[in-house]
């Protein structure tokens, strides 16, 4: 049976939009769909240098092993995203600060939250690290964090950030 709750529109943001945010996009899409939620989910980056590229091959391979199919093409965050999305979820503090500075108004600035708000309480991590310069273990660790956070997003239905 399909959940008829509010249709949230969620945007995940990291730096280049080729590792963390496209993985979060697909993970949340899968978990939300399995939970009967019909949410609109996308991702973007604060850096536009990878515009149009597919996800990093290492993230693609790690995600594929877990059953996720990353097909997103990298794109930069736009001002329209602050209008179109209910929540804009930053992977780390640098992205969080950049997004808040980009926001066209206070209401839009309030849409920006940290993904760490959805980590399990006992977790000491304060952000999702960029695995781009790490080995395979870094990509696996990022996927672990994203699966945990996305599962908590769906189960909390955004109670952590008051939406």
Phi and psi in radians as a Rosetta constraint file:
Dihedral C 1 N 2 CA 2 C 2 CIRCULARHARMONIC -1.374 0.35
Dihedral N 2 CA 2 C 2 N 3 CIRCULARHARMONIC 2.350 0.35
Dihedral C 2 N 3 CA 3 C 3 CIRCULARHARMONIC -1.268 0.35
Dihedral N 3 CA 3 C 3 N 4 CIRCULARHARMONIC 2.295 0.35
Dihedral C 3 N 4 CA 4 C 4 CIRCULARHARMONIC -1.800 0.35
Dihedral N 4 CA 4 C 4 N 5 CIRCULARHARMONIC 0.268 0.35
Dihedral C 4 N 5 CA 5 C 5 CIRCULARHARMONIC -1.061 0.35
Dihedral N 5 CA 5 C 5 N 6 CIRCULARHARMONIC 2.970 0.35
Dihedral C 5 N 6 CA 6 C 6 CIRCULARHARMONIC -0.869 0.35
Dihedral N 6 CA 6 C 6 N 7 CIRCULARHARMONIC 2.418 0.35
Dihedral C 6 N 7 CA 7 C 7 CIRCULARHARMONIC -1.492 0.35
Dihedral N 7 CA 7 C 7 N 8 CIRCULARHARMONIC 1.809 0.35
Dihedral C 7 N 8 CA 8 C 8 CIRCULARHARMONIC -1.342 0.35
Dihedral N 8 CA 8 C 8 N 9 CIRCULARHARMONIC 2.622 0.35
Dihedral C 8 N 9 CA 9 C 9 CIRCULARHARMONIC -2.109 0.35
Dihedral N 9 CA 9 C 9 N 10 CIRCULARHARMONIC 1.957 0.35
Dihedral C 9 N 10 CA 10 C 10 CIRCULARHARMONIC -2.041 0.35
Dihedral N 10 CA 10 C 10 N 11 CIRCULARHARMONIC 2.336 0.35
Dihedral C 10 N 11 CA 11 C 11 CIRCULARHARMONIC -2.102 0.35
Dihedral N 11 CA 11 C 11 N 12 CIRCULARHARMONIC 2.151 0.35
Dihedral C 11 N 12 CA 12 C 12 CIRCULARHARMONIC -1.648 0.35
Dihedral N 12 CA 12 C 12 N 13 CIRCULARHARMONIC 2.435 0.35
Dihedral C 12 N 13 CA 13 C 13 CIRCULARHARMONIC -2.338 0.35
Dihedral N 13 CA 13 C 13 N 14 CIRCULARHARMONIC 2.275 0.35
Dihedral C 13 N 14 CA 14 C 14 CIRCULARHARMONIC -2.251 0.35
Dihedral N 14 CA 14 C 14 N 15 CIRCULARHARMONIC -2.841 0.35
Dihedral C 14 N 15 CA 15 C 15 CIRCULARHARMONIC -1.273 0.35
Dihedral N 15 CA 15 C 15 N 16 CIRCULARHARMONIC -1.151 0.35
Dihedral C 15 N 16 CA 16 C 16 CIRCULARHARMONIC -1.707 0.35
Dihedral N 16 CA 16 C 16 N 17 CIRCULARHARMONIC -0.165 0.35
Dihedral C 16 N 17 CA 17 C 17 CIRCULARHARMONIC 1.111 0.35
Dihedral N 17 CA 17 C 17 N 18 CIRCULARHARMONIC 0.615 0.35
Dihedral C 17 N 18 CA 18 C 18 CIRCULARHARMONIC -2.205 0.35
Dihedral N 18 CA 18 C 18 N 19 CIRCULARHARMONIC -0.106 0.35
Dihedral C 18 N 19 CA 19 C 19 CIRCULARHARMONIC -2.228 0.35
Dihedral N 19 CA 19 C 19 N 20 CIRCULARHARMONIC -1.384 0.35
Dihedral C 19 N 20 CA 20 C 20 CIRCULARHARMONIC -1.194 0.35
Dihedral N 20 CA 20 C 20 N 21 CIRCULARHARMONIC -0.913 0.35
Dihedral C 20 N 21 CA 21 C 21 CIRCULARHARMONIC -1.216 0.35
Dihedral N 21 CA 21 C 21 N 22 CIRCULARHARMONIC -0.678 0.35
Dihedral C 21 N 22 CA 22 C 22 CIRCULARHARMONIC -1.180 0.35
Dihedral N 22 CA 22 C 22 N 23 CIRCULARHARMONIC -0.535 0.35
Dihedral C 22 N 23 CA 23 C 23 CIRCULARHARMONIC -1.185 0.35
Dihedral N 23 CA 23 C 23 N 24 CIRCULARHARMONIC -0.772 0.35
Dihedral C 23 N 24 CA 24 C 24 CIRCULARHARMONIC -1.068 0.35
Dihedral N 24 CA 24 C 24 N 25 CIRCULARHARMONIC -0.716 0.35
Dihedral C 24 N 25 CA 25 C 25 CIRCULARHARMONIC -0.978 0.35
Dihedral N 25 CA 25 C 25 N 26 CIRCULARHARMONIC -0.870 0.35
Dihedral C 25 N 26 CA 26 C 26 CIRCULARHARMONIC -1.255 0.35
Dihedral N 26 CA 26 C 26 N 27 CIRCULARHARMONIC -0.685 0.35
Dihedral C 26 N 27 CA 27 C 27 CIRCULARHARMONIC -1.082 0.35
Dihedral N 27 CA 27 C 27 N 28 CIRCULARHARMONIC -0.829 0.35
Dihedral C 27 N 28 CA 28 C 28 CIRCULARHARMONIC -1.144 0.35
Dihedral N 28 CA 28 C 28 N 29 CIRCULARHARMONIC -0.661 0.35
Dihedral C 28 N 29 CA 29 C 29 CIRCULARHARMONIC -1.016 0.35
Dihedral N 29 CA 29 C 29 N 30 CIRCULARHARMONIC -0.801 0.35
Dihedral C 29 N 30 CA 30 C 30 CIRCULARHARMONIC -1.155 0.35
Dihedral N 30 CA 30 C 30 N 31 CIRCULARHARMONIC -0.851 0.35
Dihedral C 30 N 31 CA 31 C 31 CIRCULARHARMONIC -1.137 0.35
Dihedral N 31 CA 31 C 31 N 32 CIRCULARHARMONIC -0.734 0.35
Dihedral C 31 N 32 CA 32 C 32 CIRCULARHARMONIC -1.104 0.35
Dihedral N 32 CA 32 C 32 N 33 CIRCULARHARMONIC -0.782 0.35
Dihedral C 32 N 33 CA 33 C 33 CIRCULARHARMONIC -1.073 0.35
Dihedral N 33 CA 33 C 33 N 34 CIRCULARHARMONIC -0.776 0.35
Dihedral C 33 N 34 CA 34 C 34 CIRCULARHARMONIC -1.100 0.35
Dihedral N 34 CA 34 C 34 N 35 CIRCULARHARMONIC -0.428 0.35
Dihedral C 34 N 35 CA 35 C 35 CIRCULARHARMONIC -1.637 0.35
Dihedral N 35 CA 35 C 35 N 36 CIRCULARHARMONIC 0.089 0.35
Dihedral C 35 N 36 CA 36 C 36 CIRCULARHARMONIC 1.374 0.35
Dihedral N 36 CA 36 C 36 N 37 CIRCULARHARMONIC 0.293 0.35
Dihedral C 36 N 37 CA 37 C 37 CIRCULARHARMONIC -1.699 0.35
Dihedral N 37 CA 37 C 37 N 38 CIRCULARHARMONIC 2.372 0.35
Dihedral C 37 N 38 CA 38 C 38 CIRCULARHARMONIC -1.866 0.35
Dihedral N 38 CA 38 C 38 N 39 CIRCULARHARMONIC 1.228 0.35
Dihedral C 38 N 39 CA 39 C 39 CIRCULARHARMONIC -1.651 0.35
Dihedral N 39 CA 39 C 39 N 40 CIRCULARHARMONIC 2.645 0.35
Dihedral C 39 N 40 CA 40 C 40 CIRCULARHARMONIC -1.668 0.35
Dihedral N 40 CA 40 C 40 N 41 CIRCULARHARMONIC 2.160 0.35
Dihedral C 40 N 41 CA 41 C 41 CIRCULARHARMONIC -2.279 0.35
Dihedral N 41 CA 41 C 41 N 42 CIRCULARHARMONIC 2.382 0.35
Dihedral C 41 N 42 CA 42 C 42 CIRCULARHARMONIC -2.578 0.35
Dihedral N 42 CA 42 C 42 N 43 CIRCULARHARMONIC 3.089 0.35
Dihedral C 42 N 43 CA 43 C 43 CIRCULARHARMONIC -2.561 0.35
Dihedral N 43 CA 43 C 43 N 44 CIRCULARHARMONIC 2.796 0.35
Dihedral C 43 N 44 CA 44 C 44 CIRCULARHARMONIC -2.754 0.35
Dihedral N 44 CA 44 C 44 N 45 CIRCULARHARMONIC 3.029 0.35
Dihedral C 44 N 45 CA 45 C 45 CIRCULARHARMONIC -2.223 0.35
Dihedral N 45 CA 45 C 45 N 46 CIRCULARHARMONIC 2.723 0.35
Dihedral C 45 N 46 CA 46 C 46 CIRCULARHARMONIC -1.456 0.35
Dihedral N 46 CA 46 C 46 N 47 CIRCULARHARMONIC -0.191 0.35
Dihedral C 46 N 47 CA 47 C 47 CIRCULARHARMONIC -1.989 0.35
Dihedral N 47 CA 47 C 47 N 48 CIRCULARHARMONIC 2.332 0.35
Dihedral C 47 N 48 CA 48 C 48 CIRCULARHARMONIC -1.715 0.35
Dihedral N 48 CA 48 C 48 N 49 CIRCULARHARMONIC 0.104 0.35
Dihedral C 48 N 49 CA 49 C 49 CIRCULARHARMONIC -1.139 0.35
Dihedral N 49 CA 49 C 49 N 50 CIRCULARHARMONIC -0.293 0.35
Dihedral C 49 N 50 CA 50 C 50 CIRCULARHARMONIC -1.862 0.35
Dihedral N 50 CA 50 C 50 N 51 CIRCULARHARMONIC 0.207 0.35
Dihedral C 50 N 51 CA 51 C 51 CIRCULARHARMONIC -0.829 0.35
Dihedral N 51 CA 51 C 51 N 52 CIRCULARHARMONIC 2.245 0.35
Dihedral C 51 N 52 CA 52 C 52 CIRCULARHARMONIC 1.528 0.35
Dihedral N 52 CA 52 C 52 N 53 CIRCULARHARMONIC -0.185 0.35
Dihedral C 52 N 53 CA 53 C 53 CIRCULARHARMONIC -1.398 0.35
Dihedral N 53 CA 53 C 53 N 54 CIRCULARHARMONIC 2.645 0.35
Dihedral C 53 N 54 CA 54 C 54 CIRCULARHARMONIC -1.334 0.35
Dihedral N 54 CA 54 C 54 N 55 CIRCULARHARMONIC 2.899 0.35
Dihedral C 54 N 55 CA 55 C 55 CIRCULARHARMONIC -1.000 0.35
Dihedral N 55 CA 55 C 55 N 56 CIRCULARHARMONIC 2.666 0.35
Dihedral C 55 N 56 CA 56 C 56 CIRCULARHARMONIC -0.861 0.35
Dihedral N 56 CA 56 C 56 N 57 CIRCULARHARMONIC 2.372 0.35
Dihedral C 56 N 57 CA 57 C 57 CIRCULARHARMONIC -1.040 0.35
Dihedral N 57 CA 57 C 57 N 58 CIRCULARHARMONIC -0.561 0.35
Dihedral C 57 N 58 CA 58 C 58 CIRCULARHARMONIC -1.240 0.35
Dihedral N 58 CA 58 C 58 N 59 CIRCULARHARMONIC -0.683 0.35
Dihedral C 58 N 59 CA 59 C 59 CIRCULARHARMONIC -1.208 0.35
Dihedral N 59 CA 59 C 59 N 60 CIRCULARHARMONIC -0.702 0.35
Dihedral C 59 N 60 CA 60 C 60 CIRCULARHARMONIC -0.990 0.35
Dihedral N 60 CA 60 C 60 N 61 CIRCULARHARMONIC -0.837 0.35
Dihedral C 60 N 61 CA 61 C 61 CIRCULARHARMONIC -1.147 0.35
Dihedral N 61 CA 61 C 61 N 62 CIRCULARHARMONIC -0.760 0.35
Dihedral C 61 N 62 CA 62 C 62 CIRCULARHARMONIC -1.129 0.35
Dihedral N 62 CA 62 C 62 N 63 CIRCULARHARMONIC -0.740 0.35
Dihedral C 62 N 63 CA 63 C 63 CIRCULARHARMONIC -1.170 0.35
Dihedral N 63 CA 63 C 63 N 64 CIRCULARHARMONIC -0.700 0.35
Dihedral C 63 N 64 CA 64 C 64 CIRCULARHARMONIC -1.059 0.35
Dihedral N 64 CA 64 C 64 N 65 CIRCULARHARMONIC -0.679 0.35
Dihedral C 64 N 65 CA 65 C 65 CIRCULARHARMONIC -1.047 0.35
Dihedral N 65 CA 65 C 65 N 66 CIRCULARHARMONIC -0.455 0.35
Dihedral C 65 N 66 CA 66 C 66 CIRCULARHARMONIC -1.695 0.35
Dihedral N 66 CA 66 C 66 N 67 CIRCULARHARMONIC 0.079 0.35
Dihedral C 66 N 67 CA 67 C 67 CIRCULARHARMONIC 1.623 0.35
Dihedral N 67 CA 67 C 67 N 68 CIRCULARHARMONIC 0.189 0.35
Dihedral C 67 N 68 CA 68 C 68 CIRCULARHARMONIC -1.733 0.35
Dihedral N 68 CA 68 C 68 N 69 CIRCULARHARMONIC 2.456 0.35
Dihedral C 68 N 69 CA 69 C 69 CIRCULARHARMONIC -1.992 0.35
Dihedral N 69 CA 69 C 69 N 70 CIRCULARHARMONIC 1.811 0.35
Dihedral C 69 N 70 CA 70 C 70 CIRCULARHARMONIC -1.536 0.35
Dihedral N 70 CA 70 C 70 N 71 CIRCULARHARMONIC 1.924 0.35
Dihedral C 70 N 71 CA 71 C 71 CIRCULARHARMONIC -2.090 0.35
Dihedral N 71 CA 71 C 71 N 72 CIRCULARHARMONIC -0.012 0.35
Dihedral C 71 N 72 CA 72 C 72 CIRCULARHARMONIC -1.085 0.35
Dihedral N 72 CA 72 C 72 N 73 CIRCULARHARMONIC 2.488 0.35
Dihedral C 72 N 73 CA 73 C 73 CIRCULARHARMONIC -1.771 0.35
Dihedral N 73 CA 73 C 73 N 74 CIRCULARHARMONIC 2.262 0.35
Dihedral C 73 N 74 CA 74 C 74 CIRCULARHARMONIC -1.004 0.35
Dihedral N 74 CA 74 C 74 N 75 CIRCULARHARMONIC 2.477 0.35
Dihedral C 74 N 75 CA 75 C 75 CIRCULARHARMONIC -2.611 0.35
Dihedral N 75 CA 75 C 75 N 76 CIRCULARHARMONIC 2.671 0.35
Dihedral C 75 N 76 CA 76 C 76 CIRCULARHARMONIC -1.438 0.35
Dihedral N 76 CA 76 C 76 N 77 CIRCULARHARMONIC 2.692 0.35
Dihedral C 76 N 77 CA 77 C 77 CIRCULARHARMONIC -1.101 0.35
Dihedral N 77 CA 77 C 77 N 78 CIRCULARHARMONIC 2.484 0.35
Dihedral C 77 N 78 CA 78 C 78 CIRCULARHARMONIC -2.168 0.35
Dihedral N 78 CA 78 C 78 N 79 CIRCULARHARMONIC 2.845 0.35
Dihedral C 78 N 79 CA 79 C 79 CIRCULARHARMONIC -1.047 0.35
Dihedral N 79 CA 79 C 79 N 80 CIRCULARHARMONIC -0.611 0.35
Dihedral C 79 N 80 CA 80 C 80 CIRCULARHARMONIC -1.036 0.35
Dihedral N 80 CA 80 C 80 N 81 CIRCULARHARMONIC -0.506 0.35
Dihedral C 80 N 81 CA 81 C 81 CIRCULARHARMONIC -1.059 0.35
Dihedral N 81 CA 81 C 81 N 82 CIRCULARHARMONIC -0.582 0.35
Dihedral C 81 N 82 CA 82 C 82 CIRCULARHARMONIC -1.216 0.35
Dihedral N 82 CA 82 C 82 N 83 CIRCULARHARMONIC -0.399 0.35
Dihedral C 82 N 83 CA 83 C 83 CIRCULARHARMONIC -1.533 0.35
Dihedral N 83 CA 83 C 83 N 84 CIRCULARHARMONIC -0.737 0.35
Dihedral C 83 N 84 CA 84 C 84 CIRCULARHARMONIC -1.343 0.35
Dihedral N 84 CA 84 C 84 N 85 CIRCULARHARMONIC -0.489 0.35
Dihedral C 84 N 85 CA 85 C 85 CIRCULARHARMONIC -1.869 0.35
Dihedral N 85 CA 85 C 85 N 86 CIRCULARHARMONIC 2.569 0.35
Dihedral C 85 N 86 CA 86 C 86 CIRCULARHARMONIC -1.372 0.35
Dihedral N 86 CA 86 C 86 N 87 CIRCULARHARMONIC -0.598 0.35
Dihedral C 86 N 87 CA 87 C 87 CIRCULARHARMONIC -2.499 0.35
Dihedral N 87 CA 87 C 87 N 88 CIRCULARHARMONIC 2.427 0.35
Dihedral C 87 N 88 CA 88 C 88 CIRCULARHARMONIC -2.140 0.35
Dihedral N 88 CA 88 C 88 N 89 CIRCULARHARMONIC 1.982 0.35
Dihedral C 88 N 89 CA 89 C 89 CIRCULARHARMONIC -1.821 0.35
Dihedral N 89 CA 89 C 89 N 90 CIRCULARHARMONIC 1.999 0.35
Dihedral C 89 N 90 CA 90 C 90 CIRCULARHARMONIC -1.521 0.35
Dihedral N 90 CA 90 C 90 N 91 CIRCULARHARMONIC 2.430 0.35
Dihedral C 90 N 91 CA 91 C 91 CIRCULARHARMONIC -1.363 0.35
Dihedral N 91 CA 91 C 91 N 92 CIRCULARHARMONIC -0.438 0.35
Dihedral C 91 N 92 CA 92 C 92 CIRCULARHARMONIC -2.657 0.35
Dihedral N 92 CA 92 C 92 N 93 CIRCULARHARMONIC 3.054 0.35
Dihedral C 92 N 93 CA 93 C 93 CIRCULARHARMONIC -1.150 0.35
Dihedral N 93 CA 93 C 93 N 94 CIRCULARHARMONIC -0.627 0.35
Dihedral C 93 N 94 CA 94 C 94 CIRCULARHARMONIC -1.077 0.35
Dihedral N 94 CA 94 C 94 N 95 CIRCULARHARMONIC -0.799 0.35
Dihedral C 94 N 95 CA 95 C 95 CIRCULARHARMONIC -1.138 0.35
Dihedral N 95 CA 95 C 95 N 96 CIRCULARHARMONIC -0.677 0.35
Dihedral C 95 N 96 CA 96 C 96 CIRCULARHARMONIC -1.026 0.35
Dihedral N 96 CA 96 C 96 N 97 CIRCULARHARMONIC -0.875 0.35
Dihedral C 96 N 97 CA 97 C 97 CIRCULARHARMONIC -1.142 0.35
Dihedral N 97 CA 97 C 97 N 98 CIRCULARHARMONIC -0.721 0.35
Dihedral C 97 N 98 CA 98 C 98 CIRCULARHARMONIC -1.060 0.35
Dihedral N 98 CA 98 C 98 N 99 CIRCULARHARMONIC -0.786 0.35
Dihedral C 98 N 99 CA 99 C 99 CIRCULARHARMONIC -1.122 0.35
Dihedral N 99 CA 99 C 99 N 100 CIRCULARHARMONIC -0.729 0.35
Dihedral C 99 N 100 CA 100 C 100 CIRCULARHARMONIC -1.136 0.35
Dihedral N 100 CA 100 C 100 N 101 CIRCULARHARMONIC -0.611 0.35
Dihedral C 100 N 101 CA 101 C 101 CIRCULARHARMONIC -1.230 0.35
Dihedral N 101 CA 101 C 101 N 102 CIRCULARHARMONIC -0.568 0.35
Dihedral C 101 N 102 CA 102 C 102 CIRCULARHARMONIC -1.286 0.35
Dihedral N 102 CA 102 C 102 N 103 CIRCULARHARMONIC -0.457 0.35
Dihedral C 102 N 103 CA 103 C 103 CIRCULARHARMONIC -0.965 0.35
Dihedral N 103 CA 103 C 103 N 104 CIRCULARHARMONIC 2.314 0.35
Dihedral C 103 N 104 CA 104 C 104 CIRCULARHARMONIC -1.308 0.35
Dihedral N 104 CA 104 C 104 N 105 CIRCULARHARMONIC -0.270 0.35
Dihedral C 104 N 105 CA 105 C 105 CIRCULARHARMONIC -2.792 0.35
Dihedral N 105 CA 105 C 105 N 106 CIRCULARHARMONIC 3.045 0.35
Dihedral C 105 N 106 CA 106 C 106 CIRCULARHARMONIC -1.106 0.35
Dihedral N 106 CA 106 C 106 N 107 CIRCULARHARMONIC -0.721 0.35
Dihedral C 106 N 107 CA 107 C 107 CIRCULARHARMONIC -1.029 0.35
Dihedral N 107 CA 107 C 107 N 108 CIRCULARHARMONIC -0.745 0.35
Dihedral C 107 N 108 CA 108 C 108 CIRCULARHARMONIC -1.188 0.35
Dihedral N 108 CA 108 C 108 N 109 CIRCULARHARMONIC -0.677 0.35
Dihedral C 108 N 109 CA 109 C 109 CIRCULARHARMONIC -1.066 0.35
Dihedral N 109 CA 109 C 109 N 110 CIRCULARHARMONIC -0.630 0.35
Dihedral C 109 N 110 CA 110 C 110 CIRCULARHARMONIC -1.214 0.35
Dihedral N 110 CA 110 C 110 N 111 CIRCULARHARMONIC -0.273 0.35
Dihedral C 110 N 111 CA 111 C 111 CIRCULARHARMONIC -1.326 0.35
Dihedral N 111 CA 111 C 111 N 112 CIRCULARHARMONIC -0.298 0.35
Dihedral C 111 N 112 CA 112 C 112 CIRCULARHARMONIC -1.464 0.35
Dihedral N 112 CA 112 C 112 N 113 CIRCULARHARMONIC 2.133 0.35
Dihedral C 112 N 113 CA 113 C 113 CIRCULARHARMONIC -2.294 0.35
Dihedral N 113 CA 113 C 113 N 114 CIRCULARHARMONIC 2.897 0.35
Dihedral C 113 N 114 CA 114 C 114 CIRCULARHARMONIC -1.678 0.35
Dihedral N 114 CA 114 C 114 N 115 CIRCULARHARMONIC 2.406 0.35
Dihedral C 114 N 115 CA 115 C 115 CIRCULARHARMONIC -1.097 0.35
Dihedral N 115 CA 115 C 115 N 116 CIRCULARHARMONIC -0.465 0.35
Dihedral C 115 N 116 CA 116 C 116 CIRCULARHARMONIC -1.048 0.35
Dihedral N 116 CA 116 C 116 N 117 CIRCULARHARMONIC -0.369 0.35
Dihedral C 116 N 117 CA 117 C 117 CIRCULARHARMONIC -1.094 0.35
Dihedral N 117 CA 117 C 117 N 118 CIRCULARHARMONIC -0.232 0.35
Dihedral C 117 N 118 CA 118 C 118 CIRCULARHARMONIC -1.966 0.35
Dihedral N 118 CA 118 C 118 N 119 CIRCULARHARMONIC 0.159 0.35
Dihedral C 118 N 119 CA 119 C 119 CIRCULARHARMONIC -1.284 0.35
Dihedral N 119 CA 119 C 119 N 120 CIRCULARHARMONIC 2.720 0.35
Dihedral C 119 N 120 CA 120 C 120 CIRCULARHARMONIC -1.028 0.35
Dihedral N 120 CA 120 C 120 N 121 CIRCULARHARMONIC 2.528 0.35
Dihedral C 120 N 121 CA 121 C 121 CIRCULARHARMONIC -1.006 0.35
Dihedral N 121 CA 121 C 121 N 122 CIRCULARHARMONIC -0.592 0.35
Dihedral C 121 N 122 CA 122 C 122 CIRCULARHARMONIC -1.357 0.35
Dihedral N 122 CA 122 C 122 N 123 CIRCULARHARMONIC -0.143 0.35
Dihedral C 122 N 123 CA 123 C 123 CIRCULARHARMONIC -1.314 0.35
Dihedral N 123 CA 123 C 123 N 124 CIRCULARHARMONIC 2.379 0.35
Dihedral C 123 N 124 CA 124 C 124 CIRCULARHARMONIC -1.620 0.35
Dihedral N 124 CA 124 C 124 N 125 CIRCULARHARMONIC -0.135 0.35
Dihedral C 124 N 125 CA 125 C 125 CIRCULARHARMONIC -1.150 0.35
Dihedral N 125 CA 125 C 125 N 126 CIRCULARHARMONIC 2.518 0.35
Dihedral C 125 N 126 CA 126 C 126 CIRCULARHARMONIC -2.025 0.35
Dihedral N 126 CA 126 C 126 N 127 CIRCULARHARMONIC 0.060 0.35
Dihedral C 126 N 127 CA 127 C 127 CIRCULARHARMONIC -2.943 0.35
Dihedral N 127 CA 127 C 127 N 128 CIRCULARHARMONIC 2.956 0.35
Dihedral C 127 N 128 CA 128 C 128 CIRCULARHARMONIC -1.672 0.35
Dihedral N 128 CA 128 C 128 N 129 CIRCULARHARMONIC 1.989 0.35
Dihedral C 128 N 129 CA 129 C 129 CIRCULARHARMONIC -1.189 0.35
Dihedral N 129 CA 129 C 129 N 130 CIRCULARHARMONIC 2.611 0.35
Dihedral C 129 N 130 CA 130 C 130 CIRCULARHARMONIC -1.347 0.35
Dihedral N 130 CA 130 C 130 N 131 CIRCULARHARMONIC 2.021 0.35
Dihedral C 130 N 131 CA 131 C 131 CIRCULARHARMONIC -1.461 0.35
Dihedral N 131 CA 131 C 131 N 132 CIRCULARHARMONIC -0.003 0.35
Dihedral C 131 N 132 CA 132 C 132 CIRCULARHARMONIC -0.917 0.35
Dihedral N 132 CA 132 C 132 N 133 CIRCULARHARMONIC -0.695 0.35
Dihedral C 132 N 133 CA 133 C 133 CIRCULARHARMONIC -1.783 0.35
Dihedral N 133 CA 133 C 133 N 134 CIRCULARHARMONIC 0.293 0.35
Dihedral C 133 N 134 CA 134 C 134 CIRCULARHARMONIC -1.955 0.35
Dihedral N 134 CA 134 C 134 N 135 CIRCULARHARMONIC 3.065 0.35
Dihedral C 134 N 135 CA 135 C 135 CIRCULARHARMONIC -1.498 0.35
Dihedral N 135 CA 135 C 135 N 136 CIRCULARHARMONIC -2.938 0.35
Dihedral C 135 N 136 CA 136 C 136 CIRCULARHARMONIC -1.001 0.35
Dihedral N 136 CA 136 C 136 N 137 CIRCULARHARMONIC -0.633 0.35
Dihedral C 136 N 137 CA 137 C 137 CIRCULARHARMONIC -1.064 0.35
Dihedral N 137 CA 137 C 137 N 138 CIRCULARHARMONIC -0.601 0.35
Dihedral C 137 N 138 CA 138 C 138 CIRCULARHARMONIC -1.115 0.35
Dihedral N 138 CA 138 C 138 N 139 CIRCULARHARMONIC -0.699 0.35
Dihedral C 138 N 139 CA 139 C 139 CIRCULARHARMONIC -1.202 0.35
Dihedral N 139 CA 139 C 139 N 140 CIRCULARHARMONIC -0.686 0.35
Dihedral C 139 N 140 CA 140 C 140 CIRCULARHARMONIC -1.121 0.35
Dihedral N 140 CA 140 C 140 N 141 CIRCULARHARMONIC -0.734 0.35
Dihedral C 140 N 141 CA 141 C 141 CIRCULARHARMONIC -1.109 0.35
Dihedral N 141 CA 141 C 141 N 142 CIRCULARHARMONIC -0.735 0.35
Dihedral C 141 N 142 CA 142 C 142 CIRCULARHARMONIC -1.060 0.35
Dihedral N 142 CA 142 C 142 N 143 CIRCULARHARMONIC -0.763 0.35
Dihedral C 142 N 143 CA 143 C 143 CIRCULARHARMONIC -1.090 0.35
Dihedral N 143 CA 143 C 143 N 144 CIRCULARHARMONIC -0.681 0.35
Dihedral C 143 N 144 CA 144 C 144 CIRCULARHARMONIC -1.028 0.35
Dihedral N 144 CA 144 C 144 N 145 CIRCULARHARMONIC -0.846 0.35
Dihedral C 144 N 145 CA 145 C 145 CIRCULARHARMONIC -1.071 0.35
Dihedral N 145 CA 145 C 145 N 146 CIRCULARHARMONIC -0.771 0.35
Dihedral C 145 N 146 CA 146 C 146 CIRCULARHARMONIC -1.186 0.35
Dihedral N 146 CA 146 C 146 N 147 CIRCULARHARMONIC -0.681 0.35
Dihedral C 146 N 147 CA 147 C 147 CIRCULARHARMONIC -1.102 0.35
Dihedral N 147 CA 147 C 147 N 148 CIRCULARHARMONIC -0.734 0.35
Dihedral C 147 N 148 CA 148 C 148 CIRCULARHARMONIC -1.094 0.35
Dihedral N 148 CA 148 C 148 N 149 CIRCULARHARMONIC -0.901 0.35
Dihedral C 148 N 149 CA 149 C 149 CIRCULARHARMONIC -1.094 0.35
Dihedral N 149 CA 149 C 149 N 150 CIRCULARHARMONIC -0.776 0.35
Dihedral C 149 N 150 CA 150 C 150 CIRCULARHARMONIC -1.163 0.35
Dihedral N 150 CA 150 C 150 N 151 CIRCULARHARMONIC -0.649 0.35
Dihedral C 150 N 151 CA 151 C 151 CIRCULARHARMONIC -1.083 0.35
Dihedral N 151 CA 151 C 151 N 152 CIRCULARHARMONIC -0.711 0.35
Dihedral C 151 N 152 CA 152 C 152 CIRCULARHARMONIC -1.240 0.35
Dihedral N 152 CA 152 C 152 N 153 CIRCULARHARMONIC -0.577 0.35
Dihedral C 152 N 153 CA 153 C 153 CIRCULARHARMONIC -1.049 0.35
Dihedral N 153 CA 153 C 153 N 154 CIRCULARHARMONIC -0.844 0.35
Dihedral C 153 N 154 CA 154 C 154 CIRCULARHARMONIC -1.140 0.35
Dihedral N 154 CA 154 C 154 N 155 CIRCULARHARMONIC -0.764 0.35
Dihedral C 154 N 155 CA 155 C 155 CIRCULARHARMONIC -1.273 0.35
Dihedral N 155 CA 155 C 155 N 156 CIRCULARHARMONIC -0.515 0.35
Dihedral C 155 N 156 CA 156 C 156 CIRCULARHARMONIC -1.521 0.35
Dihedral N 156 CA 156 C 156 N 157 CIRCULARHARMONIC -0.330 0.35
Dihedral C 156 N 157 CA 157 C 157 CIRCULARHARMONIC 0.895 0.35
Dihedral N 157 CA 157 C 157 N 158 CIRCULARHARMONIC 0.705 0.35
Dihedral C 157 N 158 CA 158 C 158 CIRCULARHARMONIC 1.302 0.35
Dihedral N 158 CA 158 C 158 N 159 CIRCULARHARMONIC 0.320 0.35
Dihedral C 158 N 159 CA 159 C 159 CIRCULARHARMONIC -1.085 0.35
Dihedral N 159 CA 159 C 159 N 160 CIRCULARHARMONIC -0.485 0.35
Dihedral C 159 N 160 CA 160 C 160 CIRCULARHARMONIC -1.113 0.35
Dihedral N 160 CA 160 C 160 N 161 CIRCULARHARMONIC -0.480 0.35
Dihedral C 160 N 161 CA 161 C 161 CIRCULARHARMONIC -2.062 0.35
Dihedral N 161 CA 161 C 161 N 162 CIRCULARHARMONIC 0.239 0.35
Dihedral C 161 N 162 CA 162 C 162 CIRCULARHARMONIC 1.239 0.35
Dihedral N 162 CA 162 C 162 N 163 CIRCULARHARMONIC 0.391 0.35
